[in-house]
Amino acid sequence: MIALAKLFKLTDNSVYIQYCPMADAGWLSNESKIINPYYGSSMLSCGKVQQEIK
């Protein structure tokens, strides 16, 4: 999905590629705030924005 988001404009708004080093995995978000899907409430804010796709 990240590769497709980079190739095609999915929305008029920004899409954020976010990354969790603990899970060594990334995800897409429609907001810059980190809400980590991998570790639930115990690590909800773990991660960082790697890239903003406009």
VOVO-224185 format. One record per atom (N, C-alpha, C, CB): residue number from 1; residue in three letters; atom name; x, y, z. Coordinates in pm, whole numbers, padded with zeros to 5 digits, always signed. Glycine has a CB too. Example, Ala and Ser with C-alpha at 12.3 -4.5 7.8 and 13.67 -1.06 7.14 Angstrom:
residues 2
<resi: 1; resn: ALA; name: N; east: +01319; north: -00569; up: +00780>
<resi: 1; resn: ALA; name: CA; east: +01230; north: -00450; up: +00780>
<resi: 1; resn: ALA; name: C; east: +01320; north: -00330; up: +00780>
<resi: 1; resn: ALA; name: CB; east: +01131; north: -00447; up: +00905>
<resi: 2; resn: SER; name: N; east: +01285; north: -00225; up: +00708>
<resi: 2; resn: SER; name: CA; east: +01367; north: -00106; up: +00714>
<resi: 2; resn: SER; name: C; east: +01290; north: +00003; up: +00787>
<resi: 2; resn: SER; name: CB; east: +01408; north: -00060; up: +00572>
END
This chain:
residues 54
<resi: 1; resn: MET; name: N; east: +00082; north: -00120; up: +00000>
<resi: 1; resn: MET; name: CA; east: +00000; north: +00000; up: +00000>
<resi: 1; resn: MET; name: C; east: +00086; north: +00126; up: +00000>
<resi: 1; resn: MET; name: CB; east: -00093; north: +00000; up: +00120>
<resi: 2; resn: ILE; name: N; east: +00197; north: +00122; up: +00071>
<resi: 2; resn: ILE; name: CA; east: +00284; north: +00239; up: +00074>
<resi: 2; resn: ILE; name: C; east: +00336; north: +00270; up: -00066>
<resi: 2; resn: ILE; name: CB; east: +00402; north: +00217; up: +00171>
<resi: 3; resn: ALA; name: N; east: +00376; north: +00168; up: -00139>
<resi: 3; resn: ALA; name: CA; east: +00425; north: +00188; up: -00277>
<resi: 3; resn: ALA; name: C; east: +00315; north: +00246; up: -00365>
<resi: 3; resn: ALA; name: CB; east: +00476; north: +00056; up: -00336>
<resi: 4; resn: LEU; name: N; east: +00193; north: +00199; up: -00350>
<resi: 4; resn: LEU; name: CA; east: +00081; north: +00252; up: -00428>
<resi: 4; resn: LEU; name: C; east: +00051; north: +00396; up: -00391>
<resi: 4; resn: LEU; name: CB; east: -00043; north: +00165; up: -00409>
<resi: 5; resn: ALA; name: N; east: +00059; north: +00428; up: -00264>
<resi: 5; resn: ALA; name: CA; east: +00035; north: +00566; up: -00220>
<resi: 5; resn: ALA; name: C; east: +00137; north: +00661; up: -00280>
<resi: 5; resn: ALA; name: CB; east: +00037; north: +00574; up: -00068>
<resi: 6; resn: LYS; name: N; east: +00259; north: +00614; up: -00298>
<resi: 6; resn: LYS; name: CA; east: +00363; north: +00697; up: -00358>
<resi: 6; resn: LYS; name: C; east: +00340; north: +00717; up: -00508>
<resi: 6; resn: LYS; name: CB; east: +00500; north: +00636; up: -00333>
<resi: 7; resn: LEU; name: N; east: +00283; north: +00615; up: -00573>
<resi: 7; resn: LEU; name: CA; east: +00262; north: +00622; up: -00718>
<resi: 7; resn: LEU; name: C; east: +00135; north: +00696; up: -00758>
<resi: 7; resn: LEU; name: CB; east: +00259; north: +00484; up: -00775>
<resi: 8; resn: PHE; name: N; east: +00028; north: +00678; up: -00681>
<resi: 8; resn: PHE; name: CA; east: -00102; north: +00732; up: -00719>
<resi: 8; resn: PHE; name: C; east: -00153; north: +00827; up: -00611>
<resi: 8; resn: PHE; name: CB; east: -00202; north: +00618; up: -00742>
<resi: 9; resn: LYS; name: N; east: -00216; north: +00933; up: -00653>
<resi: 9; resn: LYS; name: CA; east: -00275; north: +01028; up: -00559>
<resi: 9; resn: LYS; name: C; east: -00403; north: +00965; up: -00503>
<resi: 9; resn: LYS; name: CB; east: -00305; north: +01167; up: -00628>
<resi: 10; resn: LEU; name: N; east: -00399; north: +00926; up: -00377>
<resi: 10; resn: LEU; name: CA; east: -00512; north: +00857; up: -00315>
<resi: 10; resn: LEU; name: C; east: -00619; north: +00952; up: -00265>
<resi: 10; resn: LEU; name: CB; east: -00463; north: +00771; up: -00201>
<resi: 11; resn: THR; name: N; east: -00579; north: +01073; up: -00232>
<resi: 11; resn: THR; name: CA; east: -00671; north: +01171; up: -00172>
<resi: 11; resn: THR; name: C; east: -00619; north: +01311; up: -00198>
<resi: 11; resn: THR; name: CB; east: -00687; north: +01146; up: -00020>
<resi: 12; resn: ASP; name: N; east: -00703; north: +01410; up: -00180>
<resi: 12; resn: ASP; name: CA; east: -00659; north: +01549; up: -00195>
<resi: 12; resn: ASP; name: C; east: -00579; north: +01594; up: -00074>
<resi: 12; resn: ASP; name: CB; east: -00779; north: +01641; up: -00215>
<resi: 13; resn: ASN; name: N; east: -00591; north: +01523; up: +00038>
<resi: 13; resn: ASN; name: CA; east: -00519; north: +01555; up: +00161>
<resi: 13; resn: ASN; name: C; east: -00385; north: +01482; up: +00165>
<resi: 13; resn: ASN; name: CB; east: -00604; north: +01519; up: +00284>
<resi: 14; resn: SER; name: N; east: -00300; north: +01523; up: +00256>
<resi: 14; resn: SER; name: CA; east: -00172; north: +01455; up: +00274>
<resi: 14; resn: SER; name: C; east: -00192; north: +01316; up: +00332>
<resi: 14; resn: SER; name: CB; east: -00080; north: +01538; up: +00366>
<resi: 15; resn: VAL; name: N; east: -00104; north: +01225; up: +00294>
<resi: 15; resn: VAL; name: CA; east: -00099; north: +01090; up: +00351>
<resi: 15; resn: VAL; name: C; east: +00040; north: +01078; up: +00414>
<resi: 15; resn: VAL; name: CB; east: -00126; north: +00976; up: +00242>
<resi: 16; resn: TYR; name: N; east: +00045; north: +01023; up: +00535>
<resi: 16; resn: TYR; name: CA; east: +00171; north: +01014; up: +00609>
<resi: 16; resn: TYR; name: C; east: +00218; north: +00869; up: +00617>
<resi: 16; resn: TYR; name: CB; east: +00155; north: +01073; up: +00750>
<resi: 17; resn: ILE; name: N; east: +00343; north: +00848; up: +00582>
<resi: 17; resn: ILE; name: CA; east: +00405; north: +00717; up: +00602>
<resi: 17; resn: ILE; name: C; east: +00469; north: +00721; up: +00739>
<resi: 17; resn: ILE; name: CB; east: +00510; north: +00683; up: +00488>
<resi: 18; resn: GLN; name: N; east: +00425; north: +00630; up: +00826>
<resi: 18; resn: GLN; name: CA; east: +00475; north: +00627; up: +00962>
<resi: 18; resn: GLN; name: C; east: +00546; north: +00494; up: +00987>
<resi: 18; resn: GLN; name: CB; east: +00359; north: +00647; up: +01064>
<resi: 19; resn: TYR; name: N; east: +00639; north: +00494; up: +01082>
<resi: 19; resn: TYR; name: CA; east: +00724; north: +00378; up: +01103>
<resi: 19; resn: TYR; name: C; east: +00744; north: +00352; up: +01252>
<resi: 19; resn: TYR; name: CB; east: +00860; north: +00398; up: +01034>
<resi: 20; resn: CYS; name: N; east: +00733; north: +00225; up: +01292>
<resi: 20; resn: CYS; name: CA; east: +00760; north: +00183; up: +01429>
<resi: 20; resn: CYS; name: C; east: +00888; north: +00100; up: +01431>
<resi: 20; resn: CYS; name: CB; east: +00640; north: +00102; up: +01487>
<resi: 21; resn: PRO; name: N; east: +00994; north: +00148; up: +01497>
<resi: 21; resn: PRO; name: CA; east: +01118; north: +00072; up: +01501>
<resi: 21; resn: PRO; name: C; east: +01108; north: -00057; up: +01584>
<resi: 21; resn: PRO; name: CB; east: +01228; north: +00159; up: +01557>
<resi: 22; resn: MET; name: N; east: +01020; north: -00060; up: +01681>
<resi: 22; resn: MET; name: CA; east: +01003; north: -00180; up: +01764>
<resi: 22; resn: MET; name: C; east: +00945; north: -00295; up: +01682>
<resi: 22; resn: MET; name: CB; east: +00912; north: -00150; up: +01885>
<resi: 23; resn: ALA; name: N; east: +00849; north: -00265; up: +01595>
<resi: 23; resn: ALA; name: CA; east: +00786; north: -00367; up: +01510>
<resi: 23; resn: ALA; name: C; east: +00859; north: -00380; up: +01377>
<resi: 23; resn: ALA; name: CB; east: +00639; north: -00333; up: +01486>
<resi: 24; resn: ASP; name: N; east: +00950; north: -00287; up: +01347>
<resi: 24; resn: ASP; name: CA; east: +01019; north: -00279; up: +01218>
<resi: 24; resn: ASP; name: C; east: +00916; north: -00283; up: +01105>
<resi: 24; resn: ASP; name: CB; east: +01121; north: -00394; up: +01203>
<resi: 25; resn: ALA; name: N; east: +00815; north: -00198; up: +01118>
<resi: 25; resn: ALA; name: CA; east: +00705; north: -00197; up: +01021>
<resi: 25; resn: ALA; name: C; east: +00651; north: -00056; up: +01004>
<resi: 25; resn: ALA; name: CB; east: +00592; north: -00293; up: +01066>
<resi: 26; resn: GLY; name: N; east: +00590; north: -00034; up: +00890>
<resi: 26; resn: GLY; name: CA; east: +00532; north: +00095; up: +00859>
<resi: 26; resn: GLY; name: C; east: +00385; north: +00085; up: +00829>
<resi: 26; resn: GLY; name: CB; east: +00603; north: +00158; up: +00743>
<resi: 27; resn: TRP; name: N; east: +00319; north: +00202; up: +00827>
<resi: 27; resn: TRP; name: CA; east: +00176; north: +00208; up: +00795>
<resi: 27; resn: TRP; name: C; east: +00145; north: +00346; up: +00739>
<resi: 27; resn: TRP; name: CB; east: +00088; north: +00177; up: +00919>
<resi: 28; resn: LEU; name: N; east: +00028; north: +00358; up: +00680>
<resi: 28; resn: LEU; name: CA; east: -00019; north: +00484; up: +00626>
<resi: 28; resn: LEU; name: C; east: -00119; north: +00546; up: +00723>
<resi: 28; resn: LEU; name: CB; east: -00082; north: +00464; up: +00487>
<resi: 29; resn: SER; name: N; east: -00118; north: +00678; up: +00729>
<resi: 29; resn: SER; name: CA; east: -00213; north: +00748; up: +00814>
<resi: 29; resn: SER; name: C; east: -00259; north: +00875; up: +00744>
<resi: 29; resn: SER; name: CB; east: -00151; north: +00781; up: +00952>
<resi: 30; resn: ASN; name: N; east: -00380; north: +00919; up: +00776>
<resi: 30; resn: ASN; name: CA; east: -00429; north: +01044; up: +00718>
<resi: 30; resn: ASN; name: C; east: -00402; north: +01163; up: +00811>
<resi: 30; resn: ASN; name: CB; east: -00578; north: +01034; up: +00689>
<resi: 31; resn: GLU; name: N; east: -00327; north: +01140; up: +00920>
<resi: 31; resn: GLU; name: CA; east: -00287; north: +01247; up: +01011>
<resi: 31; resn: GLU; name: C; east: -00143; north: +01225; up: +01056>
<resi: 31; resn: GLU; name: CB; east: -00382; north: +01256; up: +01133>
<resi: 32; resn: SER; name: N; east: -00077; north: +01332; up: +01097>
<resi: 32; resn: SER; name: CA; east: +00063; north: +01320; up: +01134>
<resi: 32; resn: SER; name: C; east: +00082; north: +01264; up: +01275>
<resi: 32; resn: SER; name: CB; east: +00130; north: +01456; up: +01124>
<resi: 33; resn: LYS; name: N; east: -00022; north: +01269; up: +01358>
<resi: 33; resn: LYS; name: CA; east: -00015; north: +01215; up: +01494>
<resi: 33; resn: LYS; name: C; east: +00006; north: +01064; up: +01487>
<resi: 33; resn: LYS; name: CB; east: -00143; north: +01250; up: +01574>
<resi: 34; resn: ILE; name: N; east: +00100; north: +01013; up: +01567>
<resi: 34; resn: ILE; name: CA; east: +00129; north: +00870; up: +01569>
<resi: 34; resn: ILE; name: C; east: +00025; north: +00797; up: +01653>
<resi: 34; resn: ILE; name: CB; east: +00272; north: +00844; up: +01623>
<resi: 35; resn: ILE; name: N; east: -00040; north: +00701; up: +01591>
<resi: 35; resn: ILE; name: CA; east: -00128; north: +00608; up: +01661>
<resi: 35; resn: ILE; name: C; east: -00088; north: +00469; up: +01612>
<resi: 35; resn: ILE; name: CB; east: -00285; north: +00638; up: +01634>
<resi: 36; resn: ASN; name: N; east: +00006; north: +00409; up: +01684>
<resi: 36; resn: ASN; name: CA; east: +00071; north: +00285; up: +01643>
<resi: 36; resn: ASN; name: C; east: -00028; north: +00168; up: +01645>
<resi: 36; resn: ASN; name: CB; east: +00191; north: +00256; up: +01734>
<resi: 37; resn: PRO; name: N; east: -00049; north: +00101; up: +01530>
<resi: 37; resn: PRO; name: CA; east: -00143; north: -00011; up: +01525>
<resi: 37; resn: PRO; name: C; east: -00084; north: -00144; up: +01572>
<resi: 37; resn: PRO; name: CB; east: -00193; north: -00026; up: +01385>
<resi: 38; resn: TYR; name: N; east: +00045; north: -00148; up: +01602>
<resi: 38; resn: TYR; name: CA; east: +00112; north: -00276; up: +01629>
<resi: 38; resn: TYR; name: C; east: +00115; north: -00316; up: +01775>
<resi: 38; resn: TYR; name: CB; east: +00250; north: -00270; up: +01579>
<resi: 39; resn: TYR; name: N; east: +00117; north: -00222; up: +01867>
<resi: 39; resn: TYR; name: CA; east: +00134; north: -00258; up: +02008>
<resi: 39; resn: TYR; name: C; east: +00021; north: -00211; up: +02098>
<resi: 39; resn: TYR; name: CB; east: +00262; north: -00203; up: +02058>
<resi: 40; resn: GLY; name: N; east: -00089; north: -00172; up: +02041>
<resi: 40; resn: GLY; name: CA; east: -00204; north: -00133; up: +02122>
<resi: 40; resn: GLY; name: C; east: -00173; north: -00017; up: +02215>
<resi: 40; resn: GLY; name: CB; east: -00252; north: -00251; up: +02201>
<resi: 41; resn: SER; name: N; east: -00244; north: -00013; up: +02326>
<resi: 41; resn: SER; name: CA; east: -00232; north: +00102; up: +02417>
<resi: 41; resn: SER; name: C; east: -00097; north: +00109; up: +02488>
<resi: 41; resn: SER; name: CB; east: -00342; north: +00096; up: +02520>
<resi: 42; resn: SER; name: N; east: -00023; north: -00002; up: +02494>
<resi: 42; resn: SER; name: CA; east: +00105; north: +00000; up: +02564>
<resi: 42; resn: SER; name: C; east: +00212; north: +00081; up: +02491>
<resi: 42; resn: SER; name: CB; east: +00155; north: -00142; up: +02584>
<resi: 43; resn: MET; name: N; east: +00203; north: +00093; up: +02359>
<resi: 43; resn: MET; name: CA; east: +00303; north: +00167; up: +02281>
<resi: 43; resn: MET; name: C; east: +00232; north: +00252; up: +02175>
<resi: 43; resn: MET; name: CB; east: +00404; north: +00069; up: +02213>
<resi: 44; resn: LEU; name: N; east: +00121; north: +00312; up: +02210>
<resi: 44; resn: LEU; name: CA; east: +00036; north: +00382; up: +02114>
<resi: 44; resn: LEU; name: C; east: +00109; north: +00494; up: +02040>
<resi: 44; resn: LEU; name: CB; east: -00083; north: +00439; up: +02185>
<resi: 45; resn: SER; name: N; east: +00201; north: +00562; up: +02104>
<resi: 45; resn: SER; name: CA; east: +00268; north: +00675; up: +02039>
<resi: 45; resn: SER; name: C; east: +00410; north: +00641; up: +01992>
<resi: 45; resn: SER; name: CB; east: +00274; north: +00792; up: +02134>
<resi: 46; resn: CYS; name: N; east: +00445; north: +00515; up: +01991>
<resi: 46; resn: CYS; name: CA; east: +00578; north: +00473; up: +01944>
<resi: 46; resn: CYS; name: C; east: +00584; north: +00485; up: +01792>
<resi: 46; resn: CYS; name: CB; east: +00610; north: +00328; up: +01990>
<resi: 47; resn: GLY; name: N; east: +00680; north: +00555; up: +01742>
<resi: 47; resn: GLY; name: CA; east: +00699; north: +00567; up: +01598>
<resi: 47; resn: GLY; name: C; east: +00727; north: +00709; up: +01557>
<resi: 47; resn: GLY; name: CB; east: +00577; north: +00516; up: +01524>
<resi: 48; resn: LYS; name: N; east: +00742; north: +00727; up: +01426>
<resi: 48; resn: LYS; name: CA; east: +00767; north: +00861; up: +01372>
<resi: 48; resn: LYS; name: C; east: +00715; north: +00868; up: +01230>
<resi: 48; resn: LYS; name: CB; east: +00918; north: +00895; up: +01377>
<resi: 49; resn: VAL; name: N; east: +00694; north: +00990; up: +01184>
<resi: 49; resn: VAL; name: CA; east: +00655; north: +01013; up: +01046>
<resi: 49; resn: VAL; name: C; east: +00781; north: +01007; up: +00962>
<resi: 49; resn: VAL; name: CB; east: +00582; north: +01151; up: +01030>
<resi: 50; resn: GLN; name: N; east: +00781; north: +00918; up: +00865>
<resi: 50; resn: GLN; name: CA; east: +00896; north: +00907; up: +00775>
<resi: 50; resn: GLN; name: C; east: +00883; north: +00999; up: +00654>
<resi: 50; resn: GLN; name: CB; east: +00914; north: +00763; up: +00729>
<resi: 51; resn: GLN; name: N; east: +00760; north: +01013; up: +00606>
<resi: 51; resn: GLN; name: CA; east: +00741; north: +01092; up: +00485>
<resi: 51; resn: GLN; name: C; east: +00598; north: +01141; up: +00478>
<resi: 51; resn: GLN; name: CB; east: +00776; north: +01010; up: +00359>
<resi: 52; resn: GLU; name: N; east: +00579; north: +01258; up: +00421>
<resi: 52; resn: GLU; name: CA; east: +00446; north: +01310; up: +00393>
<resi: 52; resn: GLU; name: C; east: +00428; north: +01309; up: +00242>
<resi: 52; resn: GLU; name: CB; east: +00427; north: +01455; up: +00452>
<resi: 53; resn: ILE; name: N; east: +00322; north: +01246; up: +00197>
<resi: 53; resn: ILE; name: CA; east: +00289; north: +01243; up: +00054>
<resi: 53; resn: ILE; name: C; east: +00177; north: +01343; up: +00031>
<resi: 53; resn: ILE; name: CB; east: +00247; north: +01098; up: +00006>
<resi: 54; resn: LYS; name: N; east: +00205; north: +01442; up: -00052>
<resi: 54; resn: LYS; name: CA; east: +00106; north: +01548; up: -00077>
<resi: 54; resn: LYS; name: C; east: +00031; north: +01522; up: -00205>
<resi: 54; resn: LYS; name: CB; east: +00172; north: +01686; up: -00084>
END
